[in-house]
Amino acid sequence: MSTSFQCPHCPRNFSTRNAYSQHVNRCINTVYLSTEESSEDISDIVSSVNEMSLDDEDFKENSQVFYQYESDQDYAGDISFGEISHSSNIPEEYENFDEILPANYFVHYHPIKNCIKNLLSNPDILKNLMFRYENSKIEDEKSYGEQNSGNWWKRAERSISNHANILSIILYSDATTTDTLGKSSLHPIYVSLGNIPTWRRNKEDAKQLLGYLPILSAKNEKEKKSSEFKELARETFHNSIKFLLDSLFQGDDVDFNIDDKNIWFFPRISTIICDWPEACTFSLTYKSANSNYPCHFCLVQREDLIDIRKEVILRNHVNMKEYFDSNTSKLAGLEQVNNYFWSIPNLNIYAATVPDRMHHLDLGLFKYQIEFTMELLKKKKSLNKVNERIADIPRHSQLKVFKKWIQLSRLTASEYRDMMKIMVFVVDDLQIEDLSEVYVKWNEMYLLSRSEKFKESDLENFQKAINDWGDLFIKLFQNISNSHLKFPKLHSWIYHIVDTIREYGAINGYTTETYESLHKTYVKIPYRLSNKKEVEKQIMENIRRRAIVSRNRVGKTKIPMAFVYTAKLFDFDLSESMIEQNKKDLNLDKKMIKGFEKFIDCLKVYLNILNIISAEGCRIKIYSSVTLKNGAILRTKNDFHHRPWFSNIAVNMNEEELSEYLSDKGICYAQVYINY
């Protein structure tokens, strides 16, 4: 007769005492939450587990969702979501939904306070931190650059004590595939600080992995598209976010130790950086571009998306909560789910989910512009001519050469940016009115979007550039588009990007261009190192170990060489006679001959700068290529893959020397003839 051991805390049975004992030790850390408890402070419930009696009826109560917590001194553990059993308090709409969550779902995470401490413990970050609002002005005009120059920071700072500081929290979230086949995916969420200047925040060590959000799976496509499943996914997402952030917002303020001093902060979420579908998940607006109100910024109707001069009503937590409380959320394109972010002070979640330039422009509107151009060229039977022009473009440093017509589905954001450089010339003089002009207007707008600072007059010029491009874009392609260009991204870029700059500073501070590379570090590489079982747990452990090793690494940091020279062409004593002799080399290109002619004059200037009186006995070595510290390669070669290559360069001049040179906004352009 077999003996069965039943766990006193869950319905599981075990055939051996050893298995039963191991399970009970794990199960003791499990907390069951009823549906009514789900809105309570999760961290309070978790912290009170050890005080609960194992015989307590509340501890044994069945519920729809449970959280499992495993503590870790530095990195903390995880929570799991899973359907245990049906109980009387489960809504009727879920009664036939017993297969939706056949397994447990986990949120593996680092405590957000630990993430912030890690950022604030970096000496290089500390010395550049910004604490107070800066009323920046250029030529007596209000300017917007760093986040602390925006109106959001100004309002947030006014709402707290004069002796405290704003701790600006930036979240970035994006689901990504883990393998080349796309069969598996993870949903990481990262945290950074708006107190860190943009140039420093764009480095990888200025961001911390906060955790991995659960991705719910359905047994079939029908179940996945059901309204019940979608609602459960949205609730799970916001409950996970609440769990990750609540420890920071339990009290209104928090102290962090910086340079052995306790600094008083009020944590505030400033921006959430993500693509459009993710922004709709955060704001709980309808994701479909076909919904009546598809914009998560405002209440513009779908039919008016293409009207770039129409007045709009902006969304905020007050007017959206009125729809929610009156159970009329559908009238505003809003999900009937309570939004966790409504409770966060100084946060308008609908504005904080800022437009991302990479997804809005590089992978969005510019991609559409290329696709519509191809359709237009097909109708005019000019596509082959364009293909020939693309194939004839010569090789150039840092420019991708497309030898055949582009496969748009495979292009990266960087490759789309390369296309921006050539498309003006590729489509020129094809007898299609305004086709070349729309790419000219695009480039003008795009270059302005990459500005590091905007004066009020710059914003007016930027808005005009956007409108000028938008008018041409609509005129050329409206009849080609199946939706007649009713794109939420087009609307949000035209209507909301300038206001976003006024709120949160220059666009460079909230683009995903620098965040996308984090997927490689925190998802793809650790995934390949795992055994593909309990992947998130293994990845978190891998990251924890790497952090410990990095923190305890001893030894001097290697200083990279400024220049690495390769392929030596000449080696001779420094004298004018040797210069003249080498100029007569028959293998020299005319540009290299010109370089030799200017060589002595340039060398004298260089020696004077260094206060070197005599260069007697020096040897000159000239190379065909040199690799700079930033990885760029300068080439000066007569024959590089059967073509001459003399690199073009841009030099950012020192402010003290600007008056000595003709420059384009502080930048001088030149072509390198020799490397020595």
Solvent accessible surface area in square Angstrom, and as a share of the most:
residue,aa,sasa,rsa
1,M,242,1.08
2,S,106,0.69
3,T,86,0.50
4,S,78,0.50
5,F,41,0.17
6,Q,113,0.50
7,C,3,0.02
8,P,65,0.41
9,H,7,0.03
10,C,22,0.13
11,P,79,0.50
12,R,136,0.50
13,N,91,0.46
14,F,25,0.11
15,S,91,0.59
16,T,73,0.42
17,R,167,0.61
18,N,102,0.52
19,A,40,0.31
20,Y,52,0.20
21,S,50,0.32
22,Q,93,0.41
23,H,16,0.07
24,V,29,0.17
25,N,102,0.52
26,R,145,0.53
27,C,8,0.05
28,I,72,0.37
29,N,63,0.32
30,T,7,0.04
31,V,4,0.02
32,Y,23,0.09
33,L,6,0.03
34,S,10,0.07
35,T,55,0.32
36,E,122,0.55
37,E,54,0.24
38,S,35,0.23
39,S,91,0.58
40,E,86,0.39
41,D,40,0.21
42,I,1,0.01
43,S,32,0.20
44,D,80,0.42
45,I,29,0.14
46,V,15,0.09
47,S,83,0.53
48,S,36,0.23
49,V,16,0.09
50,N,142,0.73
51,E,149,0.67
52,M,51,0.23
53,S,64,0.41
54,L,72,0.36
55,D,110,0.57
56,D,51,0.26
57,E,129,0.58
58,D,90,0.47
59,F,2,0.01
60,K,78,0.33
61,E,77,0.34
62,N,72,0.37
63,S,1,0.00
64,Q,18,0.08
65,V,34,0.20
66,F,20,0.08
67,Y,4,0.01
68,Q,39,0.17
69,Y,60,0.23
70,E,62,0.28
71,S,90,0.58
72,D,53,0.27
73,Q,174,0.77
74,D,61,0.32
75,Y,13,0.05
76,A,13,0.10
77,G,13,0.13
78,D,5,0.03
79,I,0,0.00
80,S,0,0.00
81,F,5,0.02
82,G,1,0.01
83,E,40,0.18
84,I,44,0.23
85,S,36,0.23
86,H,77,0.35
87,S,30,0.19
88,S,122,0.79
89,N,44,0.23
90,I,9,0.05
91,P,49,0.31
92,E,151,0.68
93,E,97,0.43
94,Y,16,0.06
95,E,82,0.37
96,N,144,0.74
97,F,18,0.08
98,D,80,0.42
99,E,79,0.36
100,I,0,0.00
101,L,9,0.05
102,P,98,0.62
103,A,58,0.45
104,N,79,0.40
105,Y,24,0.09
106,F,68,0.29
107,V,0,0.00
108,H,15,0.07
109,Y,13,0.05
110,H,8,0.04
111,P,32,0.20
112,I,0,0.00
113,K,69,0.29
114,N,34,0.17
115,C,1,0.00
116,I,0,0.00
117,K,112,0.48
118,N,52,0.27
119,L,1,0.01
120,L,7,0.03
121,S,78,0.50
122,N,34,0.17
123,P,103,0.65
124,D,49,0.26
125,I,0,0.00
126,L,33,0.17
127,K,154,0.65
128,N,36,0.18
129,L,22,0.11
130,M,29,0.13
131,F,62,0.26
132,R,99,0.36
133,Y,46,0.17
134,E,92,0.41
135,N,89,0.46
136,S,21,0.13
137,K,124,0.53
138,I,60,0.30
139,E,137,0.61
140,D,135,0.70
141,E,50,0.23
142,K,39,0.16
143,S,1,0.01
144,Y,8,0.03
145,G,10,0.09
146,E,47,0.21
147,Q,6,0.03
148,N,5,0.03
149,S,3,0.02
150,G,0,0.00
151,N,43,0.22
152,W,8,0.03
153,W,0,0.00
154,K,67,0.28
155,R,122,0.44
156,A,0,0.00
157,E,31,0.14
158,R,181,0.66
159,S,67,0.43
160,I,18,0.09
161,S,39,0.25
162,N,129,0.66
163,H,157,0.70
164,A,0,0.00
165,N,19,0.10
166,I,0,0.00
167,L,1,0.01
168,S,0,0.00
169,I,0,0.00
170,I,1,0.00
171,L,0,0.00
172,Y,1,0.00
173,S,0,0.00
174,D,28,0.14
175,A,48,0.37
176,T,20,0.11
177,T,59,0.34
178,T,6,0.03
179,D,46,0.24
180,T,144,0.84
181,L,137,0.68
182,G,40,0.38
183,K,168,0.71
184,S,39,0.25
185,S,48,0.31
186,L,10,0.05
187,H,21,0.09
188,P,0,0.00
189,I,0,0.00
190,Y,0,0.00
191,V,0,0.00
192,S,0,0.00
193,L,0,0.00
194,G,0,0.00
195,N,3,0.01
196,I,0,0.00
197,P,13,0.08
198,T,19,0.11
199,W,142,0.50
200,R,7,0.02
201,R,5,0.02
202,N,52,0.27
203,K,97,0.41
204,E,76,0.34
205,D,70,0.36
206,A,0,0.00
207,K,1,0.00
208,Q,35,0.16
209,L,4,0.02
210,L,0,0.00
211,G,0,0.00
212,Y,2,0.01
213,L,6,0.03
214,P,19,0.12
215,I,74,0.38
216,L,23,0.12
217,S,64,0.41
218,A,28,0.22
219,K,132,0.56
220,N,72,0.37
221,E,104,0.46
222,K,171,0.72
223,E,21,0.10
224,K,112,0.48
225,K,134,0.57
226,S,29,0.19
227,S,78,0.50
228,E,52,0.23
229,F,12,0.05
230,K,92,0.39
231,E,55,0.24
232,L,8,0.04
233,A,34,0.27
234,R,46,0.17
235,E,58,0.26
236,T,10,0.06
237,F,16,0.07
238,H,7,0.03
239,N,39,0.20
240,S,0,0.00
241,I,0,0.00
242,K,33,0.14
243,F,19,0.08
244,L,4,0.02
245,L,0,0.00
246,D,16,0.08
247,S,39,0.25
248,L,3,0.01
249,F,34,0.14
250,Q,94,0.42
251,G,41,0.40
252,D,80,0.41
253,D,62,0.32
254,V,20,0.12
255,D,84,0.44
256,F,6,0.03
257,N,91,0.47
258,I,14,0.07
259,D,107,0.55
260,D,134,0.70
261,K,135,0.57
262,N,112,0.57
263,I,41,0.21
264,W,88,0.31
265,F,1,0.01
266,F,19,0.08
267,P,0,0.00
268,R,8,0.03
269,I,0,0.00
270,S,0,0.00
271,T,0,0.00
272,I,0,0.00
273,I,0,0.00
274,C,4,0.02
275,D,32,0.16
276,W,17,0.06
277,P,67,0.42
278,E,21,0.09
279,A,3,0.02
280,C,1,0.00
281,T,19,0.11
282,F,0,0.00
283,S,0,0.00
284,L,2,0.01
285,T,2,0.01
286,Y,55,0.21
287,K,113,0.48
288,S,57,0.37
289,A,44,0.34
290,N,111,0.57
291,S,16,0.10
292,N,108,0.55
293,Y,43,0.16
294,P,1,0.01
295,C,0,0.00
296,H,3,0.01
297,F,11,0.04
298,C,0,0.00
299,L,30,0.15
300,V,6,0.03
301,Q,91,0.41
302,R,51,0.19
303,E,111,0.50
304,D,35,0.18
305,L,1,0.01
306,I,31,0.16
307,D,61,0.32
308,I,18,0.09
309,R,143,0.52
310,K,84,0.36
311,E,160,0.72
312,V,38,0.22
313,I,118,0.60
314,L,99,0.49
315,R,2,0.01
316,N,54,0.27
317,H,73,0.33
318,V,87,0.50
319,N,31,0.16
320,M,0,0.00
321,K,78,0.33
322,E,109,0.49
323,Y,62,0.24
324,F,40,0.17
325,D,98,0.51
326,S,68,0.44
327,N,113,0.58
328,T,49,0.29
329,S,2,0.01
330,K,159,0.67
331,L,117,0.58
332,A,0,0.00
333,G,1,0.01
334,L,3,0.01
335,E,25,0.11
336,Q,79,0.35
337,V,14,0.08
338,N,91,0.47
339,N,2,0.01
340,Y,20,0.08
341,F,1,0.00
342,W,25,0.09
343,S,85,0.55
344,I,10,0.05
345,P,52,0.33
346,N,50,0.25
347,L,12,0.06
348,N,47,0.24
349,I,1,0.01
350,Y,1,0.00
351,A,28,0.22
352,A,0,0.00
353,T,0,0.00
354,V,4,0.02
355,P,2,0.01
356,D,0,0.00
357,R,3,0.01
358,M,14,0.06
359,H,25,0.11
360,H,6,0.03
361,L,0,0.00
362,D,0,0.00
363,L,57,0.28
364,G,3,0.03
365,L,0,0.00
366,F,0,0.00
367,K,58,0.24
368,Y,66,0.25
369,Q,0,0.00
370,I,0,0.00
371,E,56,0.25
372,F,21,0.09
373,T,1,0.01
374,M,31,0.14
375,E,77,0.34
376,L,22,0.11
377,L,0,0.00
378,K,105,0.44
379,K,139,0.59
380,K,116,0.49
381,K,184,0.78
382,S,19,0.12
383,L,33,0.17
384,N,113,0.58
385,K,100,0.42
386,V,0,0.00
387,N,40,0.21
388,E,109,0.49
389,R,63,0.23
390,I,0,0.00
391,A,37,0.29
392,D,108,0.56
393,I,33,0.17
394,P,81,0.51
395,R,124,0.45
396,H,78,0.35
397,S,26,0.17
398,Q,140,0.62
399,L,33,0.17
400,K,85,0.36
401,V,38,0.22
402,F,13,0.05
403,K,112,0.48
404,K,166,0.71
405,W,46,0.16
406,I,9,0.04
407,Q,111,0.49
408,L,22,0.11
409,S,103,0.66
410,R,181,0.66
411,L,23,0.11
412,T,75,0.44
413,A,11,0.09
414,S,62,0.40
415,E,34,0.15
416,Y,2,0.01
417,R,63,0.23
418,D,15,0.08
419,M,0,0.00
420,M,11,0.05
421,K,112,0.47
422,I,14,0.07
423,M,0,0.00
424,V,23,0.13
425,F,148,0.62
426,V,4,0.02
427,V,2,0.01
428,D,71,0.37
429,D,98,0.51
430,L,13,0.07
431,Q,158,0.70
432,I,23,0.12
433,E,133,0.60
434,D,38,0.20
435,L,1,0.00
436,S,25,0.16
437,E,69,0.31
438,V,0,0.00
439,Y,2,0.01
440,V,49,0.28
441,K,49,0.21
442,W,0,0.00
443,N,36,0.19
444,E,84,0.38
445,M,0,0.00
446,Y,13,0.05
447,L,127,0.63
448,L,58,0.29
449,S,0,0.00
450,R,86,0.31
451,S,33,0.22
452,E,135,0.61
453,K,116,0.49
454,F,2,0.01
455,K,34,0.14
456,E,50,0.22
457,S,39,0.25
458,D,44,0.23
459,L,0,0.00
460,E,114,0.51
461,N,84,0.43
462,F,0,0.00
463,Q,46,0.21
464,K,127,0.54
465,A,14,0.11
466,I,0,0.00
467,N,30,0.15
468,D,42,0.22
469,W,0,0.00
470,G,0,0.00
471,D,63,0.33
472,L,24,0.12
473,F,0,0.00
474,I,26,0.13
475,K,131,0.55
476,L,27,0.14
477,F,0,0.00
478,Q,61,0.27
479,N,135,0.69
480,I,30,0.15
481,S,5,0.03
482,N,155,0.80
483,S,32,0.21
484,H,87,0.39
485,L,0,0.00
486,K,36,0.15
487,F,32,0.13
488,P,12,0.08
489,K,35,0.15
490,L,0,0.00
491,H,1,0.00
492,S,0,0.00
493,W,0,0.00
494,I,4,0.02
495,Y,40,0.15
496,H,7,0.03
497,I,0,0.00
498,V,8,0.05
499,D,70,0.36
500,T,7,0.04
501,I,0,0.00
502,R,64,0.23
503,E,34,0.15
504,Y,9,0.03
505,G,0,0.00
506,A,5,0.04
507,I,0,0.00
508,N,28,0.15
509,G,11,0.10
510,Y,3,0.01
511,T,7,0.04
512,T,0,0.00
513,E,39,0.17
514,T,38,0.22
515,Y,5,0.02
516,E,50,0.23
517,S,64,0.41
518,L,0,0.00
519,H,9,0.04
520,K,123,0.52
521,T,28,0.16
522,Y,27,0.10
523,V,0,0.00
524,K,64,0.27
525,I,61,0.31
526,P,3,0.02
527,Y,21,0.08
528,R,152,0.56
529,L,123,0.61
530,S,13,0.09
531,N,98,0.50
532,K,101,0.43
533,K,147,0.62
534,E,132,0.59
535,V,20,0.11
536,E,46,0.21
537,K,93,0.39
538,Q,58,0.26
539,I,0,0.00
540,M,20,0.09
541,E,55,0.25
542,N,38,0.20
543,I,12,0.06
544,R,63,0.23
545,R,147,0.54
546,R,97,0.35
547,A,33,0.25
548,I,54,0.27
549,V,88,0.51
550,S,64,0.42
551,R,133,0.49
552,N,97,0.50
553,R,172,0.63
554,V,144,0.83
555,G,66,0.64
556,K,201,0.85
557,T,121,0.70
558,K,184,0.78
559,I,158,0.80
560,P,81,0.51
561,M,143,0.64
562,A,53,0.41
563,F,99,0.41
564,V,72,0.42
565,Y,83,0.32
566,T,70,0.40
567,A,58,0.45
568,K,104,0.44
569,L,74,0.37
570,F,28,0.12
571,D,56,0.29
572,F,7,0.03
573,D,76,0.40
574,L,41,0.21
575,S,42,0.27
576,E,109,0.49
577,S,79,0.51
578,M,56,0.25
579,I,5,0.03
580,E,86,0.38
581,Q,117,0.52
582,N,23,0.12
583,K,39,0.17
584,K,152,0.65
585,D,51,0.26
586,L,175,0.87
587,N,121,0.62
588,L,21,0.11
589,D,36,0.19
590,K,161,0.68
591,K,65,0.27
592,M,2,0.01
593,I,57,0.29
594,K,98,0.42
595,G,8,0.07
596,F,1,0.01
597,E,94,0.42
598,K,112,0.47
599,F,3,0.01
600,I,29,0.15
601,D,87,0.45
602,C,71,0.43
603,L,16,0.08
604,K,111,0.47
605,V,88,0.51
606,Y,116,0.44
607,L,30,0.15
608,N,106,0.54
609,I,123,0.63
610,L,88,0.44
611,N,130,0.67
612,I,73,0.37
613,I,179,0.91
614,S,72,0.46
615,A,21,0.16
616,E,163,0.73
617,G,76,0.73
618,C,59,0.35
619,R,127,0.46
620,I,15,0.08
621,K,91,0.38
622,I,0,0.00
623,Y,38,0.14
624,S,2,0.02
625,S,10,0.06
626,V,7,0.04
627,T,43,0.25
628,L,48,0.24
629,K,137,0.58
630,N,122,0.63
631,G,49,0.47
632,A,20,0.16
633,I,67,0.34
634,L,29,0.14
635,R,50,0.18
636,T,0,0.00
637,K,71,0.30
638,N,49,0.25
639,D,81,0.42
640,F,36,0.15
641,H,123,0.55
642,H,173,0.77
643,R,103,0.38
644,P,88,0.56
645,W,37,0.13
646,F,14,0.06
647,S,2,0.01
648,N,80,0.41
649,I,51,0.26
650,A,65,0.50
651,V,67,0.38
652,N,124,0.64
653,M,32,0.14
654,N,90,0.46
655,E,147,0.66
656,E,144,0.65
657,E,57,0.26
658,L,66,0.33
659,S,110,0.71
660,E,120,0.54
661,Y,108,0.41
662,L,176,0.88
663,S,49,0.32
664,D,78,0.41
665,K,192,0.81
666,G,11,0.10
667,I,59,0.30
668,C,24,0.15
669,Y,138,0.53
670,A,56,0.43
671,Q,61,0.27
672,V,19,0.11
673,Y,54,0.20
674,I,20,0.10
675,N,9,0.05
676,Y,97,0.37
